[in-house]
């Protein structure tokens, strides 16, 4: 009999809990469908592998960027960058907001008391106690049962926003790694161009000295001297521009590191080396789980979907329950006397009847916002597939472009050598030397740009595949 009574009590308790908690109105979240391509466009080159199990985006950034200088810079940036630290604070703010929102599901209980004590003049007579003492102690509680899931949906939306903030911070980390690597490679490219320019200046200064000697001997006209000087000054004018770009880029990189403007180490000789071969891309469908911006967009969509339930719950009755109890007396010794207790309870039930279209407007707004977030989610996925495809195409084409530029530089070097020999032998004028030398200088600078572009394709591909945010 006791077992039956216990089971009945548990059943009644479960029924009461079901009545109090009620149901949760609004649609349940279902991830929108998006057709993922079977393979990334541009991954058909022999240097790319579509490994279903492995992807470059799953690698830690330290295994992708192996230059010690770059690793130190990335490590400092992740620790000190202002955007990363701001994003971390936003996560903490949203965690607090979740606590505030979730607290609405529970009763609120307050405890209070009052006390009065005074010594009165004897002129008041003997009917008033002297000293005058009065006091009370009370406990009150209030609760709005969440029958329709209003507060639970609000909590669901707040938690989804917390998840969105978490993925937003990871997206910032990914972008930061990409920015640091890009800025560092840009500086190393400027360094290489500066070295080429200074070497060219030495050669052209020797050419100026030679033409002056020949002009003094009457072998060549003064115009040859001026043309040689033209070549020299064209190279020397590049030096301050390159130095300006290096120092400004150092300042930009220092800001990413959370530091004041200043010099940045950039001496690694292998910075502009070609990317490794056989880079795995993984399956396109896995990109949806790895890219932080896609995950952030989905978390925002989940929050918008929960807001529909919040708007729907506004249409239903709202029950509020409050109760209070206390004790009091005209002296401190009688405050807690059970005879002076007071207990009361109030319950109110409110049903919206007419609000001028406000509730329907709120529901429509939440539904349209959800539809907008669906499109934003799908657009983010499409953009991610585009980023990977563009990076793969660039990886293939930049390699071919760099190889052609190398051949162009070799041809320009030989043409310049032959032109100088012909000029020294008196077979041609200095204009041919000027033309071939200018072409060689431009080709050498363009080759560095091509090497930089090819090195950046690894950065672009790694970021597009969702790599760089992992700790």
N, C-alpha and C positions, 0 to 999 in steps of 0.2 A: 504493500500500500504506500509505503514511503517512497519507493522507486517510482510508482505511478504519479504520486503528487509532485515529486521532483521533476519528472518529465513534463508534467502539465505546466509547472512553473516556468521551466525553460521555454516551453512553447509559447506561453503568454508573453514572456520577456522578448522572444524573437518577434512576435507579432507587434508588440509595442514598439520595438526598435524599427521595424519596417514602416510602421505608421509615422513615427517621428522623422525618420530619414527621408521617407517618401521616394519619389522617382527623380530622375534627371532628364529634363526635357532638352530638346535640341538634337541635332544630328551627331552621330558618332563619326570620328575622323576616319577617312579612308584615303590613302595616298593616291593622288591622281596618276593615271597611266601616262607614260611617255615612251614612245617607241625608241629604244636605243639601237644604233646601227650595229651590225655584226662586227665591224672593225673600223678603226679610225682611218679617215681619208689621209693619205700620205704615208701610211705605215707599210706600203708595199715595196719599199726600198730594201735592199739586202742588208743594210746596216740597222734595220729596225726588226724587232722580234715581237710577235703578238702572243707572248706567254700568258696563258690563262691564269696561272698561279702567281706569277711575279709581276711587279710593276715598278718602274723607277719612282713613282709617287709614294710607294710604301717605304722607301729607304729613308734613313735618317740623313739630315742635311750634311752631317760630318763625313758620311761615306760618299756623298756626291761631290762635295767641294773639299778636296784633299789638300789644298794649298794652306800651309800653316798660318800665313798672314791673314788670309780670308777667313779661316776658322776663328781666329782670335777676334776679328772684327764682328763677325756674326754673333759670337758669344757675348761680346760686350753690348751689342745692340739689343739682343733679346733680354738682357738684364736691366738695361738703363733707358731704353727708348721710351719717350714720353707717351706715344700712342698706345704702346703695349701696357704701360702702367695705368693709363686712363681707362683702358678697356677692362683691366682687372678691377678697378674701383667700380665700374659700372656693373660688373657681376655681383660684387658685394652689395651694391645698392638694390639690385633686383632680388637678391636673396632676402634682404630685409623687407622688400615689398611683398614677397610671397608670404612671409610670416604675418604681415599686417592683413593681407587679404584672407588668409586661412583662418585668422582669429575670429572672423565673423560667424564661423560655423559653430562656435562654442558659446555657452552661457557666460555672461559677465557677472562677477560677484564683487560686491563692495562692502567694506566694513567701516562703520563710523561711530562716533560717540560725541556727546556734548556734556559739559559740566559747567555749573555756575556756582560761585561762592562769593559771598559779600558780608561784610560786617555793617549793620545798620545803626543809626543813632537811636538812642533810647526814647526820643520823642515820638517814634512811630507807635509806641505802645508795646504791649506784651503779646498781642495776638499774632505777630509776625515772628517767626523763629529767628533768633540772632545767635550765631551768624546764619544768613540765608544760604541754603544749599539745595541744589537741584541738578539732576544729571540723567543721561539716557545712553544706552548702547544698542545699536541695531545692525543687522545684516540684511542686505538686499541683493536680489539676483534678477537678471533679465535675460530672456532668450527668445530668439526668433527661429523656430524650427525650419530647417531647409527642406521643406516638402518637395519643392519642384527643382531642386538642384541649382538655385541661383548662386549661392555662395560657392558650391563645389565647381560650377563652371567658371566662376571668376578665379578660383584658385587654379583650375586647370589652365586658364589663359595666362595667369601670372607665371606659372611654372614653365609654360612654353616660351614665354618671353625670357625667362632665365636661361633656358636652353639656347635661345637665339643669341643672347648676349655672350654665352660661352663660346658658341661657334663664331661669333663676330670677333672675339679676341683671337681665336685660332686663325681666322682669315687675316687679321692684322699681322700676326706672326709670320704667316706665309708670305704676305706682301713685303714685310720688312726684310726677310731673308733674300727675296728677289731684288729688292732695292739696293741692299748692301752689296750683293754680288755684282749687280749691274754697274753701280757707281765705281766699285774697285776695278772692274775690267775696263771701264772707260778711262780711269786714271792711268792704268798700265798702257792702254793704247796711246794716250797722249805722251806718256813717257817714251814709248818707242818712236813715235813720230818726232819727238824732240831730239832723240839720239840721231835719227836719220838726218834731220835738218842740220844739226851741228856738224855731222860728218860731211854733208854736202857743202856747208860753208867753207870748210877747210879746203875741199877740192876746188871750189870756185875762187877762193882767195889765191890759190896757187895759179889758177888760170888768169886772174887779173894781173898778177905779178909777171907772168910770162908775156902777156900781150903788151904790157907796158915796156918790157925789155925789148920786144920786137919792134914796137912803135918808136922807141928811142933810137934804134938802129936803122930805122927807115924801111923795115921789112913789111910792116902792116900799117894801115891807116889808123887814125885816131878813133874812127868809128868802131873798130874792133875792141878798143879799150873800153869805150862806153858800153858796148853790148856785153862785154864780160862783167863790167860793173853792174849792169842791169840784172844779170843772173845772180850776182852776189847779193845785191840788196833785196831781191825777191825772196831769197832764203833767209837773210837776217831779219826781215820783217815778220817772218813766221814765228820766230822765237818768243817775242813778248806775248803774242796771241796764245801760243801753246802754254806758256807759263801761267798766263791768266786763267786759262781753262783748267789747268791742273789745280791751282790754288783754290779756285771757286768750287771745283768738285770735291776737294778735300773738306772745305767748309760744309758742303751739303752732306758729305758722309759723316762729319763730326756731329751734325744735328741728329742724324739717324742713331748715332751712338749715345745721344743724350749728353754731349760734351759741347764746350765752347769752341769756336772756330780755331783751328790749328792744324799743324802738319799731321799727316796720316802715313804710317809705314806702307810703302808700295815698291818693293824691290824684287819680288818673286819673278824669276826669269821664265817660268812655265805658265804664266797667267793666260796667255793667248794661245795655248796649245789646243789643237783640235779636240773635240769631244770624243770619248771612247766609242768604239763600234758596238753593235749588237745591244742597243739599249732596249729593255723590255717596256712595253706600254701597258700590258694587261688588257682585260676586257673592258669595252666601253661601259657596260652595265655597272661595273664596280666603281666607276667614277662618281656615281651618285652618292655613294657612302663615304667617299674620301674627300671630296671637295668641300671645304668649310662654307663657301658661299651658298652651295646647294642645301646643305644641312641647315644653315641659318634661314634660308628662304622657306624651307619646309616647317621649321619651328614657328616662324611667323604665321604661316598658313594654319598650323594647329591652333595657335592663339586666336586667330580670326574665326575659325570654326567654333571654338568654345564660346565666343561672344554671341553667336546666334542663340545658344542655349540661355545665355544671360538675358537676351532680349525677349525670348519666348516666355521665360519664367515671370516676366513682369505682367503678363496677362492674367495670372492666377491669383487666388486669394492669398493674403499674407497674414499669418497668425503671429502675434507677439504676446509673450507671457512674462509677467513680472510678479515678484513676491518680495515681501519684506517682513522681518520679525525683529523684535527688540524688547528690551526691558528698561524700566526707568523708575525713578523715585525722587522724593523730596530731600533725601539725605544720601550721603555716600554709602552708608551701610545698607540702605534699602534699594539701591540701584539694581542689584541682581536678585531681588526677591521675585520668585515666580509669580507672585500675585500681581506684579506690575508689568507683565508681559503683554505685547501687542503683536498680532500676526494678521497680515492681509495679503491677498493675491488678486491680480488683475489680468484678464486675458482679453485681447482685442483682435478682431478679425476684420480685415479690410479687403474689399474686392473692387478693383478699378472698373468703373462703368463708362465714363466718358472723359477723355483727355484731349479731345480735338485732333486725333490722328497721331499723337505723339508716340504711342506704343507701336503702332504699325510702321511709323517712320523709322523708329529705332530698329525694328526687326528688318525692314528693307535695307537700311544702312548696313547692318551687320552682314546680311546676305550678299550685298554687292561688294562689300569689303572682302569677304571670303572669296568671291569670284575673281576679284582683282588679284588677290594673293595666289590663287591657282595659276593665273596667267603669268604672274611674276615668277613663280616656282618653275613653270615650264620654260619661260624665257631664260632663266638662269641656267637650266640644264642645256638648252640649245647653245647658249654662249660658251658653256664649258666644253662641249664637243667642238665648237668652232676654234676655241683656244688651242686645244690639243692638235687639231688638224693643221692649223696655221703653224704651230711650232714644229710639227713633223715635216711639213713642206719646206719650212725655212731651214731645217736641219739638213735636208737633202740638197736643196738648191744653193745654200750658202757654201757648202763644201765644194760644189762644182764651180761656184763663182771664185772662191779663193784659189782653186787650182788654176783657173784661167788667168787670174791676176798674177800668180807666180810666173807663169810662162810669159806674160806681158812684161814683167820686170826684167826677166832674163833677156828678152829680145831688146828691150830699151837699153839695157846695160851694154850689149854688144853694139847697138847702133851708135851709142855715145862714144864708145871706144874707137870705132872705125871713123867717126866724124872728126875726133881729135887727131887721129893719125893723118887723116887727109888734110886737115888744116895745118898741122905742123909740117907736112910735106909740100904745102902750097897748092894742093889740088882743089881746094874749096875755100869758100869764105867762112867767116866766123858765124854767119847766120845759121848755117847748118849745125854748128856746134851748139848755138843757143837753142835751136829748136829741139834737137835730140836730148840735150841736157834737161831742158824744161819738161819734156815728156817723161824722162826717167824719174825726175823728182816727184812729179805727180803720180806716176805709177807706183812708186815706193810708198807714198802716203796712202794711196788707195788700197794697196796690199794690206797695210796695217788695219785699215777700216774693214777690209774683208775678213781678216783674222779675228778682229773683235766681233764682227757680226756672227761668225761661226761659233766662237766661244759663247756668245750670248744665247745661242739656240739651245744649249744645254740648260741654261737658267730658265729660259722660257718654257721648255718642255717639262722640266721638273715642277715648275710652278703650275703649269696648266694641268698636270696630272694630279695636283693636290698635294704635292710634297713640300715640306719645309716647316709645317706647324707642329710636327711631332716633337715632343720633348726628348 
